[in-house]
Amino acid sequence: MTTVELLKEVLVGRLLIVGEYRGSRAEEAGYVDKKSGEAISYVRAIHLIECTCRGNLDRAMIYQRLPEIVEKPEEAVFHYIKGRRYAFFLVSLKWDKGQVIGSMAERGPELIEGIGQGSGGSVPAPQGAGTDPRP
């Protein structure tokens, strides 16, 4: 996804969060269906990202319900690159006990091209940064 495509998604009004990917894990989750009383279980992924929220660098946890073909957490495979920036398309976002928590839409995370690719995901340093000014 290019920055132009990302901007179009924002201008359309899609709920999304952009963050630097830190890792993922899968776990079993579930709930009880109130109508039938049946216990429903599924596997969900928890993605940990770093993003700027309220002016500070924060971590965010993004939950994603995995497809039914993933029956056990051990079967989940994540092909995301640590340190790269991704756009996570959300259906909900909340601030809970100092933690940003989101639930992903069916659309998976998309790598944002051209941002921080060569420096491990961070924004490139300004020109001349890190050079010794002494002769």
BATORMI-857518 format. One line per field, with one value per residue: residue number from 1; residue in one letter; x, y, z of N, C-alpha, C, CB in turn. Coordinates in pm, 1 decimal. Atoms other than C-alpha are relative to their C-alpha. Last residue first. Glycine has a CB too. Layout:
BEGIN
resi = c(NUM:...)
resn = c(a:...)
n_X = c(X:...)
n_Y = c(Y:...)
n_Z = c(Z:...)
ca_X = c(X:...)
ca_Y = c(Y:...)
ca_Z = c(Z:...)
c_X = c(X:...)
c_Y = c(Y:...)
c_Z = c(Z:...)
cb_X = c(X:...)
cb_Y = c(Y:...)
cb_Z = c(Z:...)
***
This chain:
BEGIN
resi = c(135:134:133:132:131:130:129:128:127:126:125:124:123:122:121:120:119:118:117:116:115:114:113:112:111:110:109:108:107:106:105:104:103:102:101:100:99:98:97:96:95:94:93:92:91:90:89:88:87:86:85:84:83:82:81:80:79:78:77:76:75:74:73:72:71:70:69:68:67:66:65:64:63:62:61:60:59:58:57:56:55:54:53:52:51:50:49:48:47:46:45:44:43:42:41:40:39:38:37:36:35:34:33:32:31:30:29:28:27:26:25:24:23:22:21:20:19:18:17:16:15:14:13:12:11:10:9:8:7:6:5:4:3:2:1)
resn = c(p:r:p:d:t:g:a:g:q:p:a:p:v:s:g:g:s:g:q:g:i:g:e:i:l:e:p:g:r:e:a:m:s:g:i:v:q:g:k:d:w:k:l:s:v:l:f:f:a:y:r:r:g:k:i:y:h:f:v:a:e:e:p:k:e:v:i:e:p:l:r:q:y:i:m:a:r:d:l:n:g:r:c:t:c:e:i:l:h:i:a:r:v:y:s:i:a:e:g:s:k:k:d:v:y:g:a:e:e:a:r:s:g:r:y:e:g:v:i:l:l:r:g:v:l:v:e:k:l:l:e:v:t:t:m)
n_X = c(-87.9:-138.1:-26.7:-82.1:-134.9:-92.8:12.2:-107.7:-128.5:-23.5:-59.1:-141.2:-8.4:11.9:136.3:65.1:-54.9:-141.5:-37.5:-88.8:-19.0:-73.5:-121.3:-2.0:-128.2:-68.7:-94.1:-121.3:-116.3:-43.0:100.7:-18.1:44.4:82.3:44.8:80.2:-38.6:-125.5:-103.8:37.2:-108.1:30.4:-122.0:15.6:143.9:68.7:136.4:93.8:131.2:117.6:128.8:63.0:-60.6:-16.7:-140.1:-25.9:-106.0:0.8:-128.5:-2.7:10.1:-129.5:-91.3:-81.9:73.6:-99.3:-94.2:34.4:96.7:-60.0:54.8:49.3:52.8:103.9:28.7:140.6:21.7:74.5:-15.6:-104.7:-130.0:-2.3:136.1:7.5:56.3:-31.7:-60.3:-52.5:-113.1:-21.9:-136.6:-20.3:-138.6:-72.3:-142.5:-64.2:-132.6:-112.6:-70.8:-0.1:125.3:110.6:109.4:121.3:110.7:135.9:95.8:139.4:55.9:136.6:17.4:134.3:13.7:-92.7:29.6:-118.9:-97.8:-129.1:-111.1:-125.2:-65.9:-26.8:54.9:129.3:95.9:29.8:77.1:134.5:70.7:32.8:112.4:115.0:52.1:-76.5:85.1)
n_Y = c(28.3:-41.5:-131.8:-74.9:-27.3:108.2:53.4:-48.3:-1.3:-115.9:-113.2:-25.8:-107.7:-134.4:-42.6:82.3:-24.8:29.7:132.0:69.3:-65.0:-124.8:-7.7:-131.8:-67.7:-23.3:-111.9:15.7:-38.9:119.1:39.6:-11.0:125.2:-3.5:132.6:-11.8:85.8:-48.5:3.6:73.1:-27.9:-54.8:-51.1:-71.2:-16.4:35.6:-46.3:97.1:-59.0:62.0:-63.7:-65.9:-130.4:-83.1:-29.9:-143.3:-33.3:-142.7:-43.7:-137.7:2.3:40.2:-114.5:-5.5:61.0:1.5:107.1:126.8:83.7:73.1:136.0:44.8:136.4:14.0:141.5:30.6:129.2:98.2:130.5:86.1:-65.1:-108.9:-26.4:-123.7:-109.5:-128.0:-102.4:-109.1:-68.6:-126.9:-50.7:-139.3:-41.8:-32.9:-25.3:-17.9:-61.8:80.3:48.2:146.0:58.0:-25.0:-56.9:80.8:-65.3:47.8:-92.7:42.7:60.9:49.9:132.8:57.2:144.2:53.1:136.2:79.6:21.7:30.7:-46.4:74.8:1.4:131.7:14.4:66.4:-99.8:-89.8:77.5:17.8:-126.4:-12.0:91.1:-60.0:-104.1:-124.0:-115.8)
n_Z = c(114.4:-22.6:59.0:-95.1:48.4:-30.5:-138.0:-85.0:67.2:84.9:-71.1:24.6:97.8:-53.7:-26.5:-100.9:-133.2:-12.0:46.9:-92.0:-129.5:6.7:80.1:62.1:-10.3:126.8:-0.7:-78.7:78.5:73.4:97.5:144.0:60.8:119.9:41.8:121.7:112.2:56.3:-103.4:-119.9:-92.4:-131.9:-61.2:-126.3:-18.5:-123.2:22.1:-53.5:-25.3:60.1:-29.8:114.5:25.8:-118.8:-25.9:-8.2:94.8:28.1:52.8:51.1:145.3:54.9:4.3:-120.8:-110.5:-108.5:35.6:-65.3:72.6:111.5:1.3:130.2:1.3:101.0:21.9:24.3:63.7:-77.5:61.3:-54.1:2.6:-97.4:-44.2:-75.1:75.6:-61.4:84.1:-80.7:62.4:-67.9:-3.6:35.9:-20.4:122.4:-17.4:129.3:-10.6:48.0:-118.0:-4.5:49.4:-93.1:78.3:-6.8:-68.0:19.2:-59.7:10.5:-120.3:14.9:-57.8:-5.6:-14.1:-99.5:-43.5:26.5:-105.0:60.8:-82.1:9.4:-129.3:-55.7:-134.3:16.8:45.7:-110.6:-97.3:55.8:-17.0:-141.8:-23.6:68.6:-87.3:6.9:0.0)
ca_X = c(3744.2:3467.5:3107.4:3086.7:2804.6:2507.0:2251.5:2378.9:2053.5:1767.8:1727.7:1494.2:1162.0:1183.6:1098.1:1431.7:1615.2:1581.9:1205.3:1111.4:814.7:824.5:555.0:301.4:256.8:-107.7:-271.9:-560.2:-907.8:-1166.0:-1184.7:-947.8:-1036.3:-843.9:-696.0:-489.8:-371.8:-380.9:-645.3:-858.8:-852.6:-1078.4:-1084.5:-1341.9:-1396.0:-1032.6:-805.9:-443.1:-194.2:157.4:495.1:801.9:1003.8:923.2:825.6:486.1:447.6:246.3:163.4:-118.2:-121.0:3.6:-306.0:-524.7:-814.2:-690.5:-927.0:-1191.7:-1024.3:-845.5:-1023.4:-790.3:-708.4:-486.0:-283.5:-135.2:189.2:243.5:481.3:342.0:150.3:-194.3:-129.2:181.1:214.8:392.8:237.5:149.2:-72.2:-297.2:-429.1:-752.1:-848.3:-1212.9:-1454.2:-1832.4:-2002.2:-2370.5:-2638.3:-2854.3:-2961.1:-2685.7:-2403.1:-2126.9:-1787.2:-1451.8:-1079.0:-781.3:-453.7:-224.5:83.5:209.2:510.0:649.5:491.7:536.4:195.4:-78.0:-432.0:-746.7:-1110.0:-1210.5:-1346.8:-1307.6:-1032.7:-840.3:-859.9:-747.8:-453.4:-344.5:-361.3:-140.8:98.7:139.4:0.0)
ca_Y = c(1828.0:1809.0:1793.8:1415.0:1272.0:1109.2:1333.1:1501.7:1458.5:1395.5:1040.0:803.9:727.2:397.3:63.5:-113.6:166.6:81.4:45.0:338.2:449.1:369.2:106.3:67.6:-301.8:-402.7:-562.3:-797.2:-705.5:-894.1:-598.7:-581.6:-517.9:-245.6:-183.4:118.2:65.8:318.9:127.3:75.4:317.4:188.3:110.3:-86.1:-222.5:-177.5:-174.9:-214.8:-20.3:-154.7:-1.8:-222.6:-296.0:-667.5:-805.7:-971.4:-1329.3:-1463.6:-1833.2:-1971.1:-2351.6:-2345.7:-2148.6:-2445.6:-2472.7:-2235.4:-2332.8:-2125.6:-1801.3:-1595.6:-1338.5:-1041.4:-841.9:-533.6:-442.0:-95.0:29.7:393.4:663.1:986.3:1271.2:1145.5:826.3:759.3:397.6:81.7:-249.4:-576.0:-810.2:-1051.1:-1330.8:-1513.9:-1878.6:-1974.8:-2109.2:-2084.1:-2222.1:-2290.3:-2122.0:-2100.8:-1736.0:-1600.8:-1758.5:-1820.5:-1677.0:-1786.0:-1742.2:-1962.0:-1782.2:-1663.8:-1446.4:-1146.7:-915.1:-561.6:-401.4:-25.7:133.8:277.7:265.7:236.3:336.1:404.6:751.4:783.7:1038.4:782.0:518.5:777.1:872.9:508.7:477.9:788.9:651.2:337.4:0.0)
ca_Z = c(1149.8:1414.1:1291.3:1349.5:1145.6:1313.1:1150.9:834.7:643.2:883.1:1011.8:824.0:994.3:1173.9:1019.3:1036.7:862.8:496.0:466.5:687.7:483.2:111.6:103.8:382.7:452.4:475.8:778.2:698.7:576.4:776.5:1014.2:1304.3:1665.5:1844.2:2186.6:2294.1:2652.3:2935.3:3126.6:2814.3:2519.6:2244.4:1873.9:1679.2:1328.6:1232.3:927.2:1037.9:825.4:856.4:929.1:932.2:1247.2:1260.5:921.2:889.1:770.3:1063.2:1086.2:1300.8:1332.7:1694.1:1796.9:1699.5:1450.8:1181.7:897.7:1077.2:969.0:1236.7:1451.6:1477.1:1790.7:1774.9:2080.3:2074.8:2213.9:2274.1:2155.2:2289.6:2125.1:2224.1:2031.5:1827.6:1724.8:1827.8:1732.5:1903.2:1703.7:1892.6:1678.7:1743.2:1740.0:1783.8:2041.8:2056.8:2368.2:2300.7:2510.9:2197.4:2212.2:2437.3:2236.4:2490.3:2405.6:2278.1:2256.7:2181.3:2136.1:1859.0:1885.1:1698.2:1695.1:1691.1:1382.4:1357.0:1352.1:1138.6:1271.5:1068.7:1070.2:712.0:649.2:273.0:344.5:550.2:276.2:16.4:240.1:255.6:-122.8:-154.6:110.2:-97.5:0.0)
c_X = c(89.9:88.5:144.6:36.1:72.1:140.3:99.1:-6.9:104.7:140.6:21.4:47.7:146.8:11.3:-11.8:-137.9:-72.9:54.3:146.5:45.8:89.0:18.8:64.0:133.9:-7.3:127.0:70.2:89.3:124.5:123.4:51.4:-123.4:4.1:-39.1:-91.2:-32.3:-93.6:49.3:136.4:118.6:-40.8:128.1:-38.2:136.3:-27.7:-151.8:-87.9:-139.2:-92.0:-123.0:-111.4:-134.0:-57.8:72.3:9.1:144.1:30.9:121.0:-13.1:142.3:10.8:1.4:135.3:93.7:74.4:-72.9:115.3:94.7:-19.6:-105.2:53.3:-52.9:-57.4:-41.8:-118.7:-12.3:-149.5:1.2:-66.3:8.8:113.9:138.9:7.9:-145.8:0.2:-55.3:33.7:69.6:41.5:126.8:1.4:148.4:11.0:142.8:63.7:148.2:64.6:131.5:122.0:64.9:-2.8:-130.8:-122.2:-108.6:-117.1:-100.0:-139.5:-87.3:-141.7:-43.5:-145.9:4.2:-145.2:-11.2:108.2:-20.7:116.0:99.9:127.8:103.0:124.7:73.3:20.0:-66.5:-138.6:-108.1:-41.1:-89.3:-142.6:-80.3:-45.6:-124.3:-120.6:-61.0:90.5)
c_Y = c(-116.7:-35.2:45.2:133.9:86.0:23.2:-113.3:-49.3:61.3:-4.4:116.2:125.1:32.9:102.9:139.2:48.0:-78.7:10.5:-32.7:-137.0:-89.6:72.2:136.9:15.4:133.3:80.4:12.6:122.6:-5.1:26.6:-125.7:-40.8:18.0:-139.5:13.9:-141.7:24.9:-77.0:38.3:-10.6:-64.3:18.6:58.9:39.2:68.4:11.7:-54.7:58.8:-113.9:82.9:-64.5:57.5:73.2:129.2:97.1:22.8:149.2:35.0:147.1:36.5:139.9:1.5:-33.7:120.0:5.6:-49.6:-7.8:-113.5:-135.9:-87.3:-70.5:-142.2:-31.8:-146.8:-7.6:-149.7:-18.7:-132.9:-101.9:-129.2:-83.9:63.0:104.7:28.0:124.8:109.2:121.8:98.4:114.8:58.5:129.9:34.8:145.5:38.4:23.9:29.2:2.8:78.1:-82.8:-55.8:-150.7:-64.3:11.8:72.7:-96.7:81.4:-56.4:100.9:-45.3:-64.3:-38.9:-132.7:-42.9:-150.3:-49.3:-136.8:-84.9:-14.5:-45.0:60.0:-86.2:14.7:-136.6:-19.1:-59.0:99.8:88.3:-76.0:-9.3:126.9:6.9:-87.1:69.6:103.1:123.3)
c_Z = c(23.4:-120.7:18.3:-60.6:101.4:-53.0:18.0:142.4:92.5:-60.5:-95.8:74.2:-20.6:-111.2:54.4:38.1:107.9:139.9:27.0:-45.4:84.9:130.7:10.8:-68.9:-72.2:23.6:-135.0:-4.0:88.1:-84.8:-70.2:-77.8:-149.7:-43.8:-120.2:-46.9:-118.5:-120.3:-55.9:94.8:131.7:80.4:134.9:53.8:132.6:-10.4:112.0:-12.0:43.6:32.5:-81.5:40.8:-119.4:-37.3:116.8:43.0:0.1:-85.8:-38.3:-42.4:-62.3:-153.2:-62.3:-11.0:132.6:124.4:101.1:-36.0:69.1:-68.6:-124.0:13.1:-137.4:-5.0:-94.6:-22.3:-16.0:-71.3:91.7:-79.0:53.2:11.5:110.3:31.8:87.9:-88.9:85.2:-93.0:90.9:-59.0:77.1:10.8:-43.7:37.4:-136.8:25.6:-138.8:14.3:-34.7:126.1:18.4:-45.0:91.4:-77.3:2.9:77.1:-22.3:72.9:-28.3:130.6:-18.7:73.9:7.4:17.2:95.7:63.4:-46.8:112.3:-69.3:92.5:-13.2:133.4:61.2:136.6:-25.6:-40.3:117.9:97.2:-55.3:26.4:145.8:21.7:-62.7:94.0:0.0)
cb_X = c(83.0:55.2:-92.7:127.7:-2.7:-52.5:-146.0:0.3:-8.3:-19.6:133.4:25.3:-80.5:106.4:-63.0:84.0:-6.0:75.9:-28.1:-66.1:-137.1:-66.3:-29.9:-23.9:113.1:-92.2:103.6:76.4:-18.9:-112.5:-29.8:116.2:-143.2:72.8:-72.3:75.7:-2.9:103.8:7.2:-52.2:27.4:-98.0:70.9:-76.0:-72.0:49.3:-53.3:33.6:-56.6:-17.5:6.2:-17.3:145.4:78.0:68.9:-98.0:-39.0:-0.4:44.5:-52.2:-131.0:36.5:21.2:80.7:-31.3:65.5:55.7:-140.5:46.9:118.5:-157.5:112.0:-107.9:49.5:-29.1:-56.1:63.4:-143.7:150.8:-25.7:-6.6:-45.2:-71.6:63.8:-143.2:153.3:-94.5:97.4:-36.3:10.7:56.7:-84.8:100.8:-70.5:69.2:-68.2:90.5:-22.2:-92.5:70.9:-20.0:-20.4:-31.7:-43.8:-39.0:-10.7:13.4:-19.9:3.0:-10.5:41.4:-58.4:73.4:-23.1:-11.8:129.3:-64.9:44.5:-8.7:52.5:-95.1:82.8:-144.0:17.3:51.0:126.9:81.7:6.8:76.7:127.9:39.1:29.1:109.0:4.4:-97.3)
cb_Y = c(119.0:-66.3:103.0:-78.8:69.2:-127.5:-50.0:146.9:77.9:129.5:-40.4:14.9:126.0:24.9:-92.5:-6.1:147.7:89.1:-11.3:-13.4:27.4:88.4:-32.2:114.2:-87.1:73.2:-17.5:-119.0:141.6:-50.5:115.7:-83.3:-40.7:71.1:-73.7:82.2:-150.0:-2.6:-138.7:-139.2:155.5:-91.7:106.7:-85.9:-135.9:86.6:-44.5:-37.0:75.4:-145.6:151.4:-98.2:-16.4:-76.4:58.4:68.7:-44.5:82.4:-87.4:100.2:-64.2:-138.9:53.4:-132.8:-142.5:144.1:22.8:-39.4:-21.3:-86.6:0.9:7.5:-18.4:49.9:-75.7:80.0:-116.9:46.4:-34.3:-29.9:124.3:-50.9:-131.2:117.4:-34.0:17.1:38.8:-52.3:51.9:-17.2:19.9:92.6:-91.7:115.4:-118.6:115.5:-77.7:-41.8:-80.8:-54.3:34.4:149.0:-88.0:-26.2:133.8:-143.3:144.1:-143.3:98.5:-101.3:-3.5:-18.8:-47.4:66.9:-94.7:69.5:-64.0:110.3:-55.2:-1.7:-53.1:-85.8:30.5:-136.8:66.1:73.8:-121.5:-74.1:113.7:-0.3:-144.8:16.9:101.8:54.1:-0.9)
cb_Z = c(-32.8:127.8:60.6:38.4:-138.5:-55.2:29.9:0.4:-133.2:80.1:66.3:-149.9:46.2:106.7:93.3:121.1:32.0:-86.9:-146.8:129.3:71.3:-91.6:-145.2:104.6:-57.6:-99.7:112.2:-48.0:-60.6:-88.1:-103.0:-43.5:48.0:-112.0:115.3:-112.3:41.5:103.2:63.0:-35.9:15.1:75.8:-91.5:102.7:-6.4:111.7:-140.3:147.7:-128.0:49.6:-28.7:-117.5:-19.7:110.0:-126.1:98.2:-140.1:131.2:-123.0:107.6:-40.9:50.2:139.5:20.4:-33.0:23.6:-142.5:-36.3:-145.7:49.1:1.5:-108.1:109.3:-140.1:135.3:-122.2:82.8:24.3:-24.5:147.8:76.5:136.5:49.8:-78.5:-49.4:21.5:-116.4:110.2:-143.7:156.8:-142.7:90.2:-79.6:-78.5:73.4:-82.8:102.1:-147.7:85.6:-120.7:-147.1:16.7:-126.9:148.1:-70.0:39.8:-61.0:58.3:119.2:-117.6:151.9:-142.1:122.7:132.0:-121.4:55.2:118.6:-102.2:147.8:-143.9:112.7:-98.9:-2.2:-72.1:-125.8:45.5:49.7:-134.6:-69.3:84.8:-36.6:-152.5:31.5:-144.7:122.2)
***
